[in-house]
């Protein structure tokens, strides 16, 4: 994993089989979080062990979490060029994501992240906990050429109107309603865009 020390200050790290966790502070916003890089093994019971390790880590340290890397499994049939999906392994990955309450960042520019012969799959992904999505809701995953690193960064800004987006996790944030109420009661009298 690579990072810019002027933007993310690492306080501590943990290393396990197939994963590394960096605990630190976003130097721009002061947001404390953990960043996990992983490389899932190709053997099913080893992937289950990896998931159990990450679940233990998630709840032991209870900080907002970014999780990215090679999960070695797809979530949907359209994420494989051949359309075949292993439903048991897919269910295991979905269960892991639900237990850890992780949400996926969209992949920019490409549908697949791994290529071999005529086979293409999306096995490299970026997820985070809801607090990370609240803090950094404009992030996107970008794939470097064929099954290499994922970059998690801000998407290019497109000028003009953007559709309204709402994440259910916002309702659980303690500052959500006070923020909405203050904006609602502010002195903005005209319709935006006029």
Rosetta constraint file for C-alpha pairs under 8 A:
AtomPair CA 1 CA 37 HARMONIC 6.62 0.50
AtomPair CA 3 CA 7 HARMONIC 7.77 0.50
AtomPair CA 3 CA 8 HARMONIC 6.80 0.50
AtomPair CA 4 CA 8 HARMONIC 6.09 0.50
AtomPair CA 5 CA 9 HARMONIC 5.52 0.50
AtomPair CA 5 CA 10 HARMONIC 7.81 0.50
AtomPair CA 6 CA 27 HARMONIC 6.63 0.50
AtomPair CA 7 CA 26 HARMONIC 5.74 0.50
AtomPair CA 7 CA 27 HARMONIC 4.85 0.50
AtomPair CA 7 CA 28 HARMONIC 6.21 0.50
AtomPair CA 8 CA 24 HARMONIC 6.62 0.50
AtomPair CA 8 CA 25 HARMONIC 5.58 0.50
AtomPair CA 8 CA 26 HARMONIC 4.59 0.50
AtomPair CA 8 CA 27 HARMONIC 5.49 0.50
AtomPair CA 9 CA 24 HARMONIC 5.32 0.50
AtomPair CA 9 CA 25 HARMONIC 5.20 0.50
AtomPair CA 9 CA 26 HARMONIC 6.53 0.50
AtomPair CA 9 CA 27 HARMONIC 6.59 0.50
AtomPair CA 10 CA 22 HARMONIC 6.15 0.50
AtomPair CA 10 CA 23 HARMONIC 5.71 0.50
AtomPair CA 10 CA 24 HARMONIC 4.24 0.50
AtomPair CA 10 CA 25 HARMONIC 6.66 0.50
AtomPair CA 11 CA 22 HARMONIC 7.54 0.50
AtomPair CA 11 CA 23 HARMONIC 5.65 0.50
AtomPair CA 11 CA 24 HARMONIC 4.88 0.50
AtomPair CA 11 CA 25 HARMONIC 7.58 0.50
AtomPair CA 12 CA 22 HARMONIC 6.07 0.50
AtomPair CA 12 CA 23 HARMONIC 5.25 0.50
AtomPair CA 12 CA 24 HARMONIC 6.89 0.50
AtomPair CA 13 CA 20 HARMONIC 7.18 0.50
AtomPair CA 13 CA 21 HARMONIC 5.39 0.50
AtomPair CA 13 CA 22 HARMONIC 4.53 0.50
AtomPair CA 13 CA 23 HARMONIC 5.88 0.50
AtomPair CA 14 CA 20 HARMONIC 5.80 0.50
AtomPair CA 14 CA 21 HARMONIC 5.07 0.50
AtomPair CA 14 CA 22 HARMONIC 6.73 0.50
AtomPair CA 15 CA 19 HARMONIC 6.04 0.50
AtomPair CA 15 CA 20 HARMONIC 4.45 0.50
AtomPair CA 15 CA 21 HARMONIC 6.34 0.50
AtomPair CA 16 CA 20 HARMONIC 6.24 0.50
AtomPair CA 17 CA 50 HARMONIC 7.36 0.50
AtomPair CA 18 CA 38 HARMONIC 5.50 0.50
AtomPair CA 18 CA 39 HARMONIC 4.97 0.50
AtomPair CA 18 CA 40 HARMONIC 5.92 0.50
AtomPair CA 18 CA 41 HARMONIC 7.16 0.50
AtomPair CA 18 CA 50 HARMONIC 7.07 0.50
AtomPair CA 19 CA 36 HARMONIC 6.77 0.50
AtomPair CA 19 CA 37 HARMONIC 5.59 0.50
AtomPair CA 19 CA 38 HARMONIC 4.25 0.50
AtomPair CA 19 CA 39 HARMONIC 6.33 0.50
AtomPair CA 20 CA 36 HARMONIC 5.67 0.50
AtomPair CA 20 CA 37 HARMONIC 5.43 0.50
AtomPair CA 20 CA 38 HARMONIC 6.59 0.50
AtomPair CA 21 CA 34 HARMONIC 6.41 0.50
AtomPair CA 21 CA 35 HARMONIC 5.56 0.50
AtomPair CA 21 CA 36 HARMONIC 4.39 0.50
AtomPair CA 21 CA 37 HARMONIC 6.54 0.50
AtomPair CA 22 CA 34 HARMONIC 5.49 0.50
AtomPair CA 22 CA 35 HARMONIC 5.17 0.50
AtomPair CA 22 CA 36 HARMONIC 6.47 0.50
AtomPair CA 23 CA 32 HARMONIC 7.71 0.50
AtomPair CA 23 CA 33 HARMONIC 5.99 0.50
AtomPair CA 23 CA 34 HARMONIC 4.33 0.50
AtomPair CA 23 CA 35 HARMONIC 6.50 0.50
AtomPair CA 24 CA 32 HARMONIC 5.78 0.50
AtomPair CA 24 CA 33 HARMONIC 5.79 0.50
AtomPair CA 24 CA 34 HARMONIC 6.25 0.50
AtomPair CA 25 CA 30 HARMONIC 5.91 0.50
AtomPair CA 25 CA 31 HARMONIC 5.61 0.50
AtomPair CA 25 CA 32 HARMONIC 4.42 0.50
AtomPair CA 25 CA 33 HARMONIC 6.32 0.50
AtomPair CA 26 CA 30 HARMONIC 5.14 0.50
AtomPair CA 26 CA 31 HARMONIC 5.09 0.50
AtomPair CA 26 CA 32 HARMONIC 6.32 0.50
AtomPair CA 26 CA 33 HARMONIC 7.78 0.50
AtomPair CA 27 CA 31 HARMONIC 7.59 0.50
AtomPair CA 31 CA 135 HARMONIC 7.85 0.50
AtomPair CA 32 CA 63 HARMONIC 7.29 0.50
AtomPair CA 32 CA 64 HARMONIC 7.31 0.50
AtomPair CA 33 CA 63 HARMONIC 5.51 0.50
AtomPair CA 33 CA 64 HARMONIC 4.84 0.50
AtomPair CA 33 CA 65 HARMONIC 5.74 0.50
AtomPair CA 33 CA 66 HARMONIC 7.57 0.50
AtomPair CA 33 CA 132 HARMONIC 7.97 0.50
AtomPair CA 34 CA 63 HARMONIC 6.52 0.50
AtomPair CA 34 CA 64 HARMONIC 6.27 0.50
AtomPair CA 34 CA 65 HARMONIC 4.86 0.50
AtomPair CA 34 CA 66 HARMONIC 6.19 0.50
AtomPair CA 35 CA 65 HARMONIC 5.95 0.50
AtomPair CA 35 CA 66 HARMONIC 4.72 0.50
AtomPair CA 35 CA 67 HARMONIC 6.06 0.50
AtomPair CA 36 CA 65 HARMONIC 7.38 0.50
AtomPair CA 36 CA 66 HARMONIC 5.98 0.50
AtomPair CA 36 CA 67 HARMONIC 4.67 0.50
AtomPair CA 36 CA 68 HARMONIC 6.26 0.50
AtomPair CA 37 CA 67 HARMONIC 6.16 0.50
AtomPair CA 37 CA 68 HARMONIC 5.28 0.50
AtomPair CA 37 CA 69 HARMONIC 5.55 0.50
AtomPair CA 38 CA 67 HARMONIC 7.55 0.50
AtomPair CA 38 CA 68 HARMONIC 6.34 0.50
AtomPair CA 38 CA 69 HARMONIC 4.87 0.50
AtomPair CA 38 CA 70 HARMONIC 6.23 0.50
AtomPair CA 38 CA 71 HARMONIC 7.44 0.50
AtomPair CA 39 CA 69 HARMONIC 5.89 0.50
AtomPair CA 39 CA 70 HARMONIC 4.86 0.50
AtomPair CA 39 CA 71 HARMONIC 6.49 0.50
AtomPair CA 39 CA 72 HARMONIC 7.90 0.50
AtomPair CA 40 CA 47 HARMONIC 5.87 0.50
AtomPair CA 40 CA 50 HARMONIC 7.15 0.50
AtomPair CA 40 CA 70 HARMONIC 5.83 0.50
AtomPair CA 40 CA 71 HARMONIC 5.09 0.50
AtomPair CA 40 CA 72 HARMONIC 5.79 0.50
AtomPair CA 41 CA 46 HARMONIC 6.13 0.50
AtomPair CA 41 CA 47 HARMONIC 5.72 0.50
AtomPair CA 41 CA 72 HARMONIC 7.07 0.50
AtomPair CA 42 CA 46 HARMONIC 7.60 0.50
AtomPair CA 42 CA 47 HARMONIC 7.21 0.50
AtomPair CA 42 CA 72 HARMONIC 6.49 0.50
AtomPair CA 43 CA 47 HARMONIC 6.38 0.50
AtomPair CA 44 CA 48 HARMONIC 6.35 0.50
AtomPair CA 44 CA 89 HARMONIC 7.60 0.50
AtomPair CA 45 CA 49 HARMONIC 6.29 0.50
AtomPair CA 46 CA 50 HARMONIC 6.23 0.50
AtomPair CA 47 CA 51 HARMONIC 6.21 0.50
AtomPair CA 48 CA 52 HARMONIC 6.24 0.50
AtomPair CA 48 CA 92 HARMONIC 7.86 0.50
AtomPair CA 49 CA 53 HARMONIC 6.20 0.50
AtomPair CA 50 CA 54 HARMONIC 6.27 0.50
AtomPair CA 51 CA 55 HARMONIC 6.11 0.50
AtomPair CA 51 CA 96 HARMONIC 6.57 0.50
AtomPair CA 52 CA 56 HARMONIC 6.18 0.50
AtomPair CA 53 CA 57 HARMONIC 6.20 0.50
AtomPair CA 54 CA 58 HARMONIC 5.96 0.50
AtomPair CA 55 CA 59 HARMONIC 6.36 0.50
AtomPair CA 55 CA 96 HARMONIC 7.62 0.50
AtomPair CA 55 CA 99 HARMONIC 7.59 0.50
AtomPair CA 55 CA 100 HARMONIC 6.46 0.50
AtomPair CA 56 CA 60 HARMONIC 5.90 0.50
AtomPair CA 57 CA 61 HARMONIC 6.20 0.50
AtomPair CA 58 CA 62 HARMONIC 5.70 0.50
AtomPair CA 58 CA 63 HARMONIC 7.39 0.50
AtomPair CA 58 CA 65 HARMONIC 7.56 0.50
AtomPair CA 58 CA 100 HARMONIC 6.98 0.50
AtomPair CA 64 CA 128 HARMONIC 7.51 0.50
AtomPair CA 64 CA 129 HARMONIC 5.69 0.50
AtomPair CA 64 CA 130 HARMONIC 7.67 0.50
AtomPair CA 64 CA 131 HARMONIC 5.89 0.50
AtomPair CA 64 CA 132 HARMONIC 6.03 0.50
AtomPair CA 65 CA 128 HARMONIC 5.36 0.50
AtomPair CA 65 CA 129 HARMONIC 5.35 0.50
AtomPair CA 65 CA 132 HARMONIC 6.84 0.50
AtomPair CA 66 CA 126 HARMONIC 7.36 0.50
AtomPair CA 66 CA 127 HARMONIC 5.87 0.50
AtomPair CA 66 CA 128 HARMONIC 4.25 0.50
AtomPair CA 66 CA 129 HARMONIC 6.71 0.50
AtomPair CA 66 CA 132 HARMONIC 7.17 0.50
AtomPair CA 67 CA 126 HARMONIC 5.78 0.50
AtomPair CA 67 CA 127 HARMONIC 5.06 0.50
AtomPair CA 67 CA 128 HARMONIC 5.80 0.50
AtomPair CA 68 CA 124 HARMONIC 7.38 0.50
AtomPair CA 68 CA 125 HARMONIC 5.60 0.50
AtomPair CA 68 CA 126 HARMONIC 4.20 0.50
AtomPair CA 68 CA 127 HARMONIC 6.10 0.50
AtomPair CA 68 CA 150 HARMONIC 7.46 0.50
AtomPair CA 69 CA 124 HARMONIC 5.28 0.50
AtomPair CA 69 CA 125 HARMONIC 5.73 0.50
AtomPair CA 69 CA 126 HARMONIC 6.68 0.50
AtomPair CA 69 CA 149 HARMONIC 7.45 0.50
AtomPair CA 69 CA 150 HARMONIC 6.85 0.50
AtomPair CA 70 CA 123 HARMONIC 5.68 0.50
AtomPair CA 70 CA 124 HARMONIC 4.33 0.50
AtomPair CA 70 CA 125 HARMONIC 6.64 0.50
AtomPair CA 71 CA 123 HARMONIC 5.49 0.50
AtomPair CA 71 CA 124 HARMONIC 5.99 0.50
AtomPair CA 71 CA 125 HARMONIC 7.10 0.50
AtomPair CA 72 CA 123 HARMONIC 5.15 0.50
AtomPair CA 72 CA 124 HARMONIC 7.41 0.50
AtomPair CA 73 CA 89 HARMONIC 7.02 0.50
AtomPair CA 73 CA 90 HARMONIC 6.63 0.50
AtomPair CA 73 CA 93 HARMONIC 7.58 0.50
AtomPair CA 73 CA 122 HARMONIC 7.78 0.50
AtomPair CA 73 CA 123 HARMONIC 5.33 0.50
AtomPair CA 74 CA 79 HARMONIC 6.11 0.50
AtomPair CA 74 CA 80 HARMONIC 7.33 0.50
AtomPair CA 74 CA 85 HARMONIC 7.17 0.50
AtomPair CA 74 CA 90 HARMONIC 6.32 0.50
AtomPair CA 74 CA 121 HARMONIC 7.27 0.50
AtomPair CA 74 CA 122 HARMONIC 6.06 0.50
AtomPair CA 74 CA 123 HARMONIC 5.52 0.50
AtomPair CA 75 CA 79 HARMONIC 7.13 0.50
AtomPair CA 75 CA 85 HARMONIC 7.92 0.50
AtomPair CA 75 CA 90 HARMONIC 5.35 0.50
AtomPair CA 75 CA 91 HARMONIC 7.99 0.50
AtomPair CA 75 CA 93 HARMONIC 7.45 0.50
AtomPair CA 75 CA 94 HARMONIC 7.22 0.50
AtomPair CA 76 CA 80 HARMONIC 7.81 0.50
AtomPair CA 76 CA 85 HARMONIC 6.98 0.50
AtomPair CA 76 CA 90 HARMONIC 7.76 0.50
AtomPair CA 77 CA 83 HARMONIC 4.76 0.50
AtomPair CA 77 CA 84 HARMONIC 5.88 0.50
AtomPair CA 77 CA 85 HARMONIC 5.33 0.50
AtomPair CA 78 CA 83 HARMONIC 5.67 0.50
AtomPair CA 79 CA 83 HARMONIC 7.23 0.50
AtomPair CA 79 CA 111 HARMONIC 7.30 0.50
AtomPair CA 79 CA 112 HARMONIC 6.75 0.50
AtomPair CA 79 CA 121 HARMONIC 5.53 0.50
AtomPair CA 79 CA 122 HARMONIC 5.21 0.50
AtomPair CA 80 CA 84 HARMONIC 6.64 0.50
AtomPair CA 80 CA 85 HARMONIC 7.40 0.50
AtomPair CA 80 CA 112 HARMONIC 7.72 0.50
AtomPair CA 80 CA 119 HARMONIC 7.52 0.50
AtomPair CA 80 CA 120 HARMONIC 5.77 0.50
AtomPair CA 80 CA 121 HARMONIC 4.41 0.50
AtomPair CA 80 CA 122 HARMONIC 6.60 0.50
AtomPair CA 81 CA 119 HARMONIC 5.93 0.50
AtomPair CA 81 CA 120 HARMONIC 5.09 0.50
AtomPair CA 81 CA 121 HARMONIC 6.32 0.50
AtomPair CA 82 CA 119 HARMONIC 6.91 0.50
AtomPair CA 82 CA 120 HARMONIC 7.79 0.50
AtomPair CA 85 CA 90 HARMONIC 7.34 0.50
AtomPair CA 86 CA 90 HARMONIC 6.01 0.50
AtomPair CA 87 CA 91 HARMONIC 5.89 0.50
AtomPair CA 88 CA 92 HARMONIC 6.28 0.50
AtomPair CA 89 CA 93 HARMONIC 6.29 0.50
AtomPair CA 90 CA 94 HARMONIC 6.21 0.50
AtomPair CA 91 CA 95 HARMONIC 6.03 0.50
AtomPair CA 92 CA 96 HARMONIC 6.20 0.50
AtomPair CA 93 CA 97 HARMONIC 6.24 0.50
AtomPair CA 94 CA 98 HARMONIC 6.15 0.50
AtomPair CA 95 CA 99 HARMONIC 6.12 0.50
AtomPair CA 96 CA 100 HARMONIC 6.25 0.50
AtomPair CA 97 CA 101 HARMONIC 5.80 0.50
AtomPair CA 97 CA 102 HARMONIC 5.19 0.50
AtomPair CA 97 CA 103 HARMONIC 7.56 0.50
AtomPair CA 98 CA 102 HARMONIC 6.47 0.50
AtomPair CA 100 CA 129 HARMONIC 7.58 0.50
AtomPair CA 101 CA 129 HARMONIC 6.03 0.50
AtomPair CA 101 CA 130 HARMONIC 7.37 0.50
AtomPair CA 102 CA 127 HARMONIC 5.79 0.50
AtomPair CA 102 CA 128 HARMONIC 5.09 0.50
AtomPair CA 102 CA 129 HARMONIC 4.67 0.50
AtomPair CA 102 CA 130 HARMONIC 6.88 0.50
AtomPair CA 103 CA 127 HARMONIC 5.21 0.50
AtomPair CA 103 CA 128 HARMONIC 5.40 0.50
AtomPair CA 103 CA 129 HARMONIC 6.15 0.50
AtomPair CA 103 CA 130 HARMONIC 6.82 0.50
AtomPair CA 103 CA 133 HARMONIC 7.85 0.50
AtomPair CA 104 CA 125 HARMONIC 7.45 0.50
AtomPair CA 104 CA 126 HARMONIC 5.82 0.50
AtomPair CA 104 CA 127 HARMONIC 4.21 0.50
AtomPair CA 104 CA 128 HARMONIC 6.52 0.50
AtomPair CA 105 CA 125 HARMONIC 7.79 0.50
AtomPair CA 105 CA 126 HARMONIC 5.61 0.50
AtomPair CA 105 CA 127 HARMONIC 5.74 0.50
AtomPair CA 105 CA 128 HARMONIC 7.58 0.50
AtomPair CA 105 CA 139 HARMONIC 6.75 0.50
AtomPair CA 105 CA 140 HARMONIC 5.47 0.50
AtomPair CA 105 CA 141 HARMONIC 6.24 0.50
AtomPair CA 106 CA 126 HARMONIC 7.85 0.50
AtomPair CA 106 CA 140 HARMONIC 5.33 0.50
AtomPair CA 106 CA 141 HARMONIC 5.98 0.50
AtomPair CA 107 CA 111 HARMONIC 7.37 0.50
AtomPair CA 107 CA 125 HARMONIC 7.67 0.50
AtomPair CA 107 CA 140 HARMONIC 5.96 0.50
AtomPair CA 107 CA 141 HARMONIC 4.64 0.50
AtomPair CA 107 CA 142 HARMONIC 5.81 0.50
AtomPair CA 107 CA 143 HARMONIC 7.52 0.50
AtomPair CA 108 CA 140 HARMONIC 6.24 0.50
AtomPair CA 108 CA 141 HARMONIC 5.88 0.50
AtomPair CA 108 CA 142 HARMONIC 5.22 0.50
AtomPair CA 108 CA 143 HARMONIC 7.58 0.50
AtomPair CA 108 CA 155 HARMONIC 8.00 0.50
AtomPair CA 109 CA 142 HARMONIC 7.19 0.50
AtomPair CA 110 CA 143 HARMONIC 7.42 0.50
AtomPair CA 111 CA 122 HARMONIC 6.90 0.50
AtomPair CA 112 CA 120 HARMONIC 6.05 0.50
AtomPair CA 112 CA 121 HARMONIC 5.11 0.50
AtomPair CA 112 CA 122 HARMONIC 4.40 0.50
AtomPair CA 112 CA 123 HARMONIC 7.75 0.50
AtomPair CA 113 CA 120 HARMONIC 7.40 0.50
AtomPair CA 113 CA 121 HARMONIC 6.08 0.50
AtomPair CA 113 CA 122 HARMONIC 4.83 0.50
AtomPair CA 113 CA 123 HARMONIC 6.33 0.50
AtomPair CA 113 CA 124 HARMONIC 5.95 0.50
AtomPair CA 113 CA 143 HARMONIC 6.52 0.50
AtomPair CA 113 CA 146 HARMONIC 6.15 0.50
AtomPair CA 113 CA 147 HARMONIC 5.54 0.50
AtomPair CA 114 CA 120 HARMONIC 5.58 0.50
AtomPair CA 114 CA 121 HARMONIC 5.19 0.50
AtomPair CA 114 CA 122 HARMONIC 6.18 0.50
AtomPair CA 114 CA 123 HARMONIC 6.82 0.50
AtomPair CA 114 CA 124 HARMONIC 7.72 0.50
AtomPair CA 114 CA 146 HARMONIC 5.52 0.50
AtomPair CA 114 CA 147 HARMONIC 4.86 0.50
AtomPair CA 115 CA 119 HARMONIC 5.84 0.50
AtomPair CA 115 CA 120 HARMONIC 4.56 0.50
AtomPair CA 115 CA 121 HARMONIC 6.67 0.50
AtomPair CA 115 CA 146 HARMONIC 6.23 0.50
AtomPair CA 115 CA 147 HARMONIC 7.35 0.50
AtomPair CA 116 CA 120 HARMONIC 6.53 0.50
AtomPair CA 124 CA 147 HARMONIC 7.34 0.50
AtomPair CA 124 CA 150 HARMONIC 7.23 0.50
AtomPair CA 125 CA 141 HARMONIC 7.35 0.50
AtomPair CA 125 CA 150 HARMONIC 7.53 0.50
AtomPair CA 126 CA 141 HARMONIC 6.30 0.50
AtomPair CA 126 CA 150 HARMONIC 7.80 0.50
AtomPair CA 126 CA 152 HARMONIC 7.45 0.50
AtomPair CA 128 CA 132 HARMONIC 5.93 0.50
AtomPair CA 128 CA 133 HARMONIC 6.69 0.50
AtomPair CA 129 CA 133 HARMONIC 6.65 0.50
AtomPair CA 130 CA 134 HARMONIC 6.17 0.50
AtomPair CA 130 CA 169 HARMONIC 5.88 0.50
AtomPair CA 130 CA 170 HARMONIC 7.90 0.50
AtomPair CA 131 CA 135 HARMONIC 6.22 0.50
AtomPair CA 131 CA 169 HARMONIC 7.98 0.50
AtomPair CA 132 CA 136 HARMONIC 5.78 0.50
AtomPair CA 132 CA 137 HARMONIC 7.56 0.50
AtomPair CA 133 CA 137 HARMONIC 4.70 0.50
AtomPair CA 134 CA 170 HARMONIC 6.87 0.50
AtomPair CA 138 CA 154 HARMONIC 5.71 0.50
AtomPair CA 138 CA 155 HARMONIC 6.36 0.50
AtomPair CA 139 CA 152 HARMONIC 6.39 0.50
AtomPair CA 139 CA 153 HARMONIC 5.12 0.50
AtomPair CA 139 CA 154 HARMONIC 4.45 0.50
AtomPair CA 139 CA 155 HARMONIC 6.03 0.50
AtomPair CA 140 CA 152 HARMONIC 5.71 0.50
AtomPair CA 140 CA 153 HARMONIC 5.66 0.50
AtomPair CA 140 CA 154 HARMONIC 5.99 0.50
AtomPair CA 140 CA 155 HARMONIC 5.82 0.50
AtomPair CA 141 CA 150 HARMONIC 6.23 0.50
AtomPair CA 141 CA 151 HARMONIC 5.60 0.50
AtomPair CA 141 CA 152 HARMONIC 4.70 0.50
AtomPair CA 141 CA 153 HARMONIC 6.66 0.50
AtomPair CA 142 CA 150 HARMONIC 5.63 0.50
AtomPair CA 142 CA 151 HARMONIC 5.07 0.50
AtomPair CA 142 CA 152 HARMONIC 6.41 0.50
AtomPair CA 142 CA 153 HARMONIC 7.67 0.50
AtomPair CA 143 CA 147 HARMONIC 7.70 0.50
AtomPair CA 143 CA 148 HARMONIC 7.25 0.50
AtomPair CA 143 CA 149 HARMONIC 6.51 0.50
AtomPair CA 143 CA 150 HARMONIC 4.80 0.50
AtomPair CA 143 CA 151 HARMONIC 6.38 0.50
AtomPair CA 144 CA 148 HARMONIC 5.72 0.50
AtomPair CA 144 CA 149 HARMONIC 5.79 0.50
AtomPair CA 144 CA 150 HARMONIC 6.20 0.50
AtomPair CA 144 CA 151 HARMONIC 7.45 0.50
AtomPair CA 166 CA 170 HARMONIC 7.67 0.50
AtomPair CA 167 CA 171 HARMONIC 7.97 0.50
AtomPair CA 168 CA 172 HARMONIC 7.78 0.50
AtomPair CA 169 CA 173 HARMONIC 7.03 0.50
AtomPair CA 170 CA 176 HARMONIC 6.30 0.50
AtomPair CA 171 CA 176 HARMONIC 6.31 0.50
AtomPair CA 171 CA 177 HARMONIC 7.63 0.50
AtomPair CA 172 CA 176 HARMONIC 7.58 0.50
AtomPair CA 175 CA 179 HARMONIC 5.95 0.50
AtomPair CA 176 CA 180 HARMONIC 6.25 0.50
AtomPair CA 177 CA 181 HARMONIC 6.00 0.50
AtomPair CA 178 CA 182 HARMONIC 6.07 0.50
AtomPair CA 179 CA 183 HARMONIC 6.23 0.50
AtomPair CA 180 CA 184 HARMONIC 5.93 0.50
AtomPair CA 181 CA 185 HARMONIC 6.05 0.50
AtomPair CA 182 CA 186 HARMONIC 5.98 0.50
AtomPair CA 190 CA 194 HARMONIC 7.36 0.50
